[in-house]
Amino acid sequence: MHGSTTDRQNTEFDFVWLRAVWWALDMDGEAADRNDGGRMRDLEEIRDILGVPPYRGAPTDWEAAGQALGATIPRDFRTLVDAFGPGMIGNDTLLLQPYATDQDYDQVLIHQERMRGLEITWEDETHSPPEFRAKPAIFDEPGVRPVLWACSGLGFYLYWVARPDTDPAAWQIAFESARGEDWQFHSGTATSFLLRLLRGRESSKYLDYLQNVEQHSFTPAG
């Protein structure tokens, strides 16, 4: 059955609006990425899968957020959050936004809290044998650090593996299970990683449930 004229008009409006958000991020002088078209398609596919309404909240101060997080936030994530806003994917996965009005979704606040927790955990295990240390060796490399972008009430966290002097679009994704007992690493941007999870194209011990249709919803924060 073909959609109504109104449905088609709304879809066309959302497409134009999302593209305007994407282009606006290029106005800061950042060079356009050859993969922008593919990333726009990923964004639109995620929106369609989850049924995300356009975000009408206050714009994010990405420059201030980057300074607070100590890293340049990848452009695909900025576009994702500018388009969707903060919210819950399915029943538990929280897409965060810097300085979100609802503190349960405040990327900066939750990142800082989690970094303090990891620092304590990793400091406590300094004198433990390597096989009993939870800290991934990658975070012992000079300047390499986790930067949080999503989390779960069940206790998992999603980070970028931020590397100095490396294009943020090339950063890995790191998954930390509850209490830092298990870490997994994945390639691709946050947007492409999320889409692969929703489509069942990414193997993850803890996140495979996101491919289930009952998880395909988006509840805007507060």
DRENBAVEX-683440 format. One record per residue (C-alpha): residue number from 1; residue in one letter; x, y, z. Coordinates in nm, 4 decimals. Each point is the difference from the previous one (the first is absolute). Layout:
N
+-----+------+----------+----------+----------+
: pos : code :       px :       py :       pz :
+-----+------+----------+----------+----------+
: NUM :    A :        X :        Y :        Z :
...
+-----+------+----------+----------+----------+
% end
This chain:
222
+-----+------+----------+----------+----------+
: pos : code :       px :       py :       pz :
+-----+------+----------+----------+----------+
:   1 :    M :   0.0000 :   0.0000 :   0.0000 :
:   2 :    H :   0.1330 :   0.3408 :  -0.0937 :
:   3 :    G :   0.0377 :   0.2619 :   0.2740 :
:   4 :    S :  -0.2209 :   0.3059 :   0.0059 :
:   5 :    T :   0.1055 :   0.3299 :  -0.1499 :
:   6 :    T :   0.0475 :   0.1360 :   0.3526 :
:   7 :    D :   0.2279 :  -0.2912 :   0.0938 :
:   8 :    R :   0.2120 :   0.0536 :  -0.3108 :
:   9 :    Q :   0.0194 :   0.3736 :   0.0689 :
:  10 :    N :   0.1105 :  -0.0629 :   0.3605 :
:  11 :    T :   0.2666 :  -0.2448 :  -0.1185 :
:  12 :    E :   0.1276 :   0.2484 :  -0.2578 :
:  13 :    F :   0.0034 :   0.2754 :   0.2637 :
:  14 :    D :   0.1960 :  -0.2177 :   0.2443 :
:  15 :    F :   0.2496 :  -0.0909 :  -0.2735 :
:  16 :    V :   0.0605 :   0.3650 :  -0.0850 :
:  17 :    W :   0.0201 :   0.0937 :   0.3678 :
:  18 :    L :   0.2548 :  -0.2739 :   0.0786 :
:  19 :    R :   0.2120 :   0.1016 :  -0.2969 :
:  20 :    A :  -0.0116 :   0.3632 :   0.1165 :
:  21 :    V :   0.1269 :  -0.1093 :   0.3427 :
:  22 :    W :   0.2845 :  -0.1919 :  -0.1654 :
:  23 :    W :   0.1015 :   0.2894 :  -0.2235 :
:  24 :    A :  -0.0134 :   0.2451 :   0.2907 :
:  25 :    L :   0.2767 :  -0.1942 :   0.1723 :
:  26 :    D :   0.2265 :   0.0653 :  -0.2974 :
:  27 :    M :  -0.0282 :   0.3748 :   0.0469 :
:  28 :    D :   0.2712 :  -0.0035 :   0.2675 :
:  29 :    G :   0.2609 :  -0.0571 :  -0.2683 :
:  30 :    E :   0.0303 :  -0.3747 :   0.0537 :
:  31 :    A :   0.0771 :  -0.1719 :  -0.3286 :
:  32 :    A :  -0.2886 :  -0.1965 :  -0.1473 :
:  33 :    D :   0.0428 :  -0.3741 :   0.0266 :
:  34 :    R :  -0.0368 :  -0.2127 :  -0.3134 :
:  35 :    N :  -0.2214 :  -0.2350 :   0.1980 :
:  36 :    D :  -0.2548 :   0.2672 :   0.0956 :
:  37 :    G :  -0.2580 :  -0.1440 :  -0.2374 :
:  38 :    G :   0.0321 :  -0.3438 :   0.1537 :
:  39 :    R :  -0.0181 :   0.1382 :   0.3505 :
:  40 :    M :  -0.3125 :   0.1974 :  -0.0857 :
:  41 :    R :  -0.1585 :  -0.3219 :  -0.1242 :
:  42 :    D :   0.1013 :  -0.1748 :   0.3241 :
:  43 :    L :  -0.1580 :   0.2798 :   0.2008 :
:  44 :    E :  -0.3220 :  -0.0112 :  -0.1976 :
:  45 :    E :  -0.0166 :  -0.3793 :   0.0282 :
:  46 :    I :   0.0412 :   0.0156 :   0.3779 :
:  47 :    R :  -0.2736 :   0.2630 :   0.0155 :
:  48 :    D :  -0.2316 :  -0.2223 :  -0.2032 :
:  49 :    I :   0.0758 :  -0.3126 :   0.2070 :
:  50 :    L :  -0.0576 :   0.1737 :   0.3321 :
:  51 :    G :  -0.2745 :   0.2397 :  -0.1084 :
:  52 :    V :   0.1876 :   0.3040 :   0.1297 :
:  53 :    P :  -0.1808 :   0.3340 :  -0.0193 :
:  54 :    P :   0.2076 :   0.3069 :  -0.0950 :
:  55 :    Y :   0.1672 :   0.1558 :   0.3023 :
:  56 :    R :  -0.1218 :   0.3511 :   0.0790 :
:  57 :    G :   0.1997 :   0.0611 :   0.3168 :
:  58 :    A :   0.2749 :   0.2501 :   0.0654 :
:  59 :    P :   0.3138 :  -0.0350 :  -0.2145 :
:  60 :    T :   0.3083 :  -0.1557 :   0.1555 :
:  61 :    D :   0.3127 :   0.2046 :   0.0643 :
:  62 :    W :   0.2357 :  -0.2529 :  -0.1539 :
:  63 :    E :   0.3093 :   0.2125 :   0.0476 :
:  64 :    A :  -0.0593 :   0.0265 :   0.3751 :
:  65 :    A :  -0.0877 :  -0.3690 :   0.0148 :
:  66 :    G :   0.3229 :  -0.0956 :  -0.1749 :
:  67 :    Q :   0.1991 :   0.2041 :   0.2481 :
:  68 :    A :  -0.1797 :  -0.1624 :   0.2946 :
:  69 :    L :   0.0523 :  -0.3495 :  -0.1405 :
:  70 :    G :   0.3579 :   0.0722 :  -0.1013 :
:  71 :    A :  -0.0525 :  -0.1164 :  -0.3567 :
:  72 :    T :  -0.1467 :   0.1116 :  -0.3319 :
:  73 :    I :  -0.3381 :  -0.1695 :  -0.0260 :
:  74 :    P :  -0.0334 :  -0.1910 :  -0.3308 :
:  75 :    R :  -0.2143 :   0.1788 :  -0.2546 :
:  76 :    D :  -0.2333 :  -0.2928 :  -0.0653 :
:  77 :    F :  -0.0958 :  -0.0028 :   0.3692 :
:  78 :    R :  -0.0591 :   0.3743 :   0.0054 :
:  79 :    T :  -0.2359 :  -0.0396 :  -0.2943 :
:  80 :    L :  -0.1723 :  -0.2981 :   0.1627 :
:  81 :    V :  -0.0680 :   0.1876 :   0.3224 :
:  82 :    D :  -0.0968 :   0.3240 :  -0.1751 :
:  83 :    A :  -0.2548 :  -0.2013 :  -0.1992 :
:  84 :    F :  -0.1353 :  -0.2295 :   0.2749 :
:  85 :    G :   0.0813 :   0.1703 :   0.3295 :
:  86 :    P :   0.0658 :  -0.2102 :   0.3092 :
:  87 :    G :  -0.2234 :  -0.2984 :   0.0578 :
:  88 :    M :  -0.0433 :  -0.3684 :   0.0732 :
:  89 :    I :   0.0432 :  -0.2598 :  -0.2744 :
:  90 :    G :  -0.2220 :  -0.2967 :   0.0744 :
:  91 :    N :  -0.0380 :  -0.0791 :   0.3668 :
:  92 :    D :   0.3390 :   0.0980 :   0.1363 :
:  93 :    T :   0.2643 :   0.1521 :  -0.2304 :
:  94 :    L :   0.0474 :   0.3709 :   0.0641 :
:  95 :    L :   0.1200 :   0.2287 :  -0.2795 :
:  96 :    L :   0.1705 :   0.2844 :   0.1828 :
:  97 :    Q :   0.0248 :   0.3716 :  -0.0722 :
:  98 :    P :   0.2453 :   0.2476 :   0.1532 :
:  99 :    Y :  -0.1734 :   0.2126 :   0.2625 :
: 100 :    A :  -0.3381 :  -0.1711 :  -0.0489 :
: 101 :    T :  -0.2730 :   0.1516 :   0.2168 :
: 102 :    D :  -0.0728 :  -0.3463 :   0.1414 :
: 103 :    Q :   0.3195 :  -0.0908 :   0.1856 :
: 104 :    D :  -0.0586 :  -0.3699 :  -0.0674 :
: 105 :    Y :   0.0961 :   0.0852 :  -0.3604 :
: 106 :    D :   0.2742 :   0.2583 :   0.0630 :
: 107 :    Q :   0.3022 :  -0.1297 :  -0.1890 :
: 108 :    V :   0.2496 :   0.2264 :   0.1740 :
: 109 :    L :  -0.1251 :  -0.0766 :   0.3519 :
: 110 :    I :  -0.0200 :  -0.3768 :  -0.0506 :
: 111 :    H :   0.3379 :  -0.0087 :  -0.1765 :
: 112 :    Q :   0.1682 :   0.1825 :   0.2881 :
: 113 :    E :  -0.1626 :  -0.2282 :   0.2576 :
: 114 :    R :   0.1041 :  -0.3107 :  -0.1900 :
: 115 :    M :   0.3569 :   0.1219 :  -0.0441 :
: 116 :    R :   0.0288 :   0.0427 :   0.3768 :
: 117 :    G :  -0.1277 :  -0.3543 :   0.0466 :
: 118 :    L :   0.2452 :  -0.1445 :  -0.2517 :
: 119 :    E :   0.2903 :   0.1926 :   0.1511 :
: 120 :    I :  -0.0746 :  -0.1527 :   0.3411 :
: 121 :    T :  -0.0404 :  -0.3502 :  -0.1434 :
: 122 :    W :   0.3139 :   0.0190 :  -0.2107 :
: 123 :    E :   0.2038 :   0.1501 :   0.2822 :
: 124 :    D :  -0.1086 :  -0.2780 :   0.2378 :
: 125 :    E :   0.1189 :  -0.2688 :  -0.2419 :
: 126 :    T :   0.3381 :   0.1594 :  -0.0736 :
: 127 :    H :   0.1845 :  -0.2611 :   0.2038 :
: 128 :    S :  -0.2057 :  -0.2962 :  -0.1216 :
: 129 :    P :   0.1407 :  -0.2531 :  -0.2487 :
: 130 :    P :  -0.0803 :   0.0980 :  -0.3609 :
: 131 :    E :  -0.2486 :  -0.2852 :  -0.0409 :
: 132 :    F :  -0.2115 :   0.1454 :   0.2826 :
: 133 :    R :  -0.0074 :   0.3573 :  -0.1264 :
: 134 :    A :  -0.3206 :   0.1310 :  -0.1548 :
: 135 :    K :   0.1627 :   0.2995 :  -0.1684 :
: 136 :    P :   0.0461 :  -0.0646 :  -0.3730 :
: 137 :    A :   0.3623 :   0.0368 :  -0.1100 :
: 138 :    I :  -0.1079 :   0.2454 :  -0.2705 :
: 139 :    F :  -0.0656 :   0.2619 :   0.2696 :
: 140 :    D :   0.3602 :  -0.0256 :   0.1156 :
: 141 :    E :   0.1135 :   0.1395 :  -0.3352 :
: 142 :    P :   0.1067 :   0.3667 :   0.0158 :
: 143 :    G :  -0.2951 :   0.2354 :  -0.0250 :
: 144 :    V :  -0.2584 :  -0.2718 :  -0.0718 :
: 145 :    R :  -0.3137 :   0.0292 :   0.2123 :
: 146 :    P :  -0.3675 :  -0.1004 :   0.0039 :
: 147 :    V :  -0.2624 :   0.2675 :  -0.0721 :
: 148 :    L :  -0.3577 :  -0.0945 :   0.0833 :
: 149 :    W :  -0.2918 :   0.0415 :  -0.2441 :
: 150 :    A :  -0.2701 :  -0.2487 :   0.1104 :
: 151 :    C :  -0.0840 :  -0.2163 :   0.2990 :
: 152 :    S :  -0.2582 :  -0.2279 :   0.1564 :
: 153 :    G :  -0.1866 :  -0.0259 :   0.3263 :
: 154 :    L :   0.1161 :  -0.3624 :   0.0053 :
: 155 :    G :   0.3553 :   0.1219 :   0.0401 :
: 156 :    F :   0.1688 :   0.0011 :  -0.3401 :
: 157 :    Y :   0.1790 :   0.2925 :  -0.1601 :
: 158 :    L :   0.0944 :   0.0890 :  -0.3572 :
: 159 :    Y :   0.3074 :   0.2124 :  -0.0676 :
: 160 :    W :   0.2192 :   0.1264 :  -0.2768 :
: 161 :    V :   0.3623 :  -0.1058 :   0.0267 :
: 162 :    A :   0.1300 :   0.3555 :  -0.0348 :
: 163 :    R :   0.3488 :   0.0239 :  -0.1477 :
: 164 :    P :   0.1963 :   0.3242 :  -0.0240 :
: 165 :    D :   0.0917 :   0.1163 :  -0.3495 :
: 166 :    T :  -0.2497 :  -0.2459 :  -0.1513 :
: 167 :    D :  -0.3137 :   0.0882 :  -0.1976 :
: 168 :    P :  -0.2943 :  -0.0563 :   0.2405 :
: 169 :    A :  -0.1870 :  -0.1720 :  -0.2841 :
: 170 :    A :   0.2634 :  -0.2770 :   0.0188 :
: 171 :    W :  -0.0289 :  -0.0616 :   0.3746 :
: 172 :    Q :  -0.1076 :  -0.3456 :   0.1160 :
: 173 :    I :  -0.3090 :  -0.0633 :   0.2093 :
: 174 :    A :   0.0562 :  -0.1551 :   0.3436 :
: 175 :    F :  -0.2656 :  -0.1864 :   0.1966 :
: 176 :    E :   0.0356 :  -0.0437 :   0.3759 :
: 177 :    S :  -0.2223 :  -0.2429 :   0.1872 :
: 178 :    A :  -0.1222 :   0.0596 :   0.3537 :
: 179 :    R :   0.2778 :   0.0839 :   0.2471 :
: 180 :    G :   0.2657 :  -0.0117 :  -0.2715 :
: 181 :    E :   0.0256 :  -0.3776 :   0.0032 :
: 182 :    D :  -0.0056 :  -0.0401 :  -0.3761 :
: 183 :    W :   0.0982 :   0.2244 :  -0.2918 :
: 184 :    Q :  -0.0685 :  -0.0408 :  -0.3718 :
: 185 :    F :   0.1270 :   0.2100 :  -0.2886 :
: 186 :    H :  -0.1724 :   0.0716 :  -0.3306 :
: 187 :    S :   0.0830 :   0.1931 :  -0.3150 :
: 188 :    G :  -0.2003 :   0.2802 :  -0.1578 :
: 189 :    T :  -0.1712 :   0.3143 :   0.1179 :
: 190 :    A :  -0.2649 :   0.0149 :   0.2713 :
: 191 :    T :  -0.2692 :   0.0410 :  -0.2656 :
: 192 :    S :   0.1118 :  -0.2950 :  -0.2128 :
: 193 :    F :   0.0530 :  -0.2174 :   0.3085 :
: 194 :    L :  -0.3513 :   0.0751 :   0.1266 :
: 195 :    L :  -0.1530 :  -0.0789 :  -0.3382 :
: 196 :    R :   0.1875 :  -0.3302 :  -0.0229 :
: 197 :    L :  -0.1299 :  -0.0971 :   0.3445 :
: 198 :    L :  -0.3585 :   0.0847 :  -0.0941 :
: 199 :    R :   0.0294 :  -0.1982 :  -0.3240 :
: 200 :    G :   0.1670 :  -0.3007 :   0.1653 :
: 201 :    R :   0.3192 :   0.0536 :  -0.1992 :
: 202 :    E :   0.2312 :   0.0467 :   0.2988 :
: 203 :    S :   0.0861 :  -0.2826 :   0.2346 :
: 204 :    S :   0.0038 :   0.1112 :   0.3621 :
: 205 :    K :  -0.0249 :  -0.2210 :   0.3054 :
: 206 :    Y :  -0.2046 :   0.2595 :   0.1862 :
: 207 :    L :  -0.1723 :   0.2105 :  -0.2674 :
: 208 :    D :  -0.1471 :  -0.2574 :  -0.2377 :
: 209 :    Y :  -0.3423 :   0.0623 :   0.1533 :
: 210 :    L :  -0.0209 :   0.3342 :  -0.1829 :
: 211 :    Q :  -0.0790 :  -0.1845 :  -0.3219 :
: 212 :    N :  -0.3319 :  -0.1161 :   0.1490 :
: 213 :    V :  -0.2998 :   0.1886 :  -0.1370 :
: 214 :    E :  -0.1332 :   0.0712 :   0.3495 :
: 215 :    Q :   0.3132 :   0.2095 :   0.0581 :
: 216 :    H :  -0.0624 :   0.2133 :  -0.3087 :
: 217 :    S :  -0.1382 :   0.3105 :   0.1638 :
: 218 :    F :   0.1293 :   0.3360 :   0.1165 :
: 219 :    T :  -0.1309 :   0.1828 :   0.3053 :
: 220 :    P :   0.1204 :   0.3631 :   0.0159 :
: 221 :    A :   0.1494 :   0.1054 :   0.3308 :
: 222 :    G :  -0.2094 :   0.1865 :   0.2544 :
+-----+------+----------+----------+----------+
% end
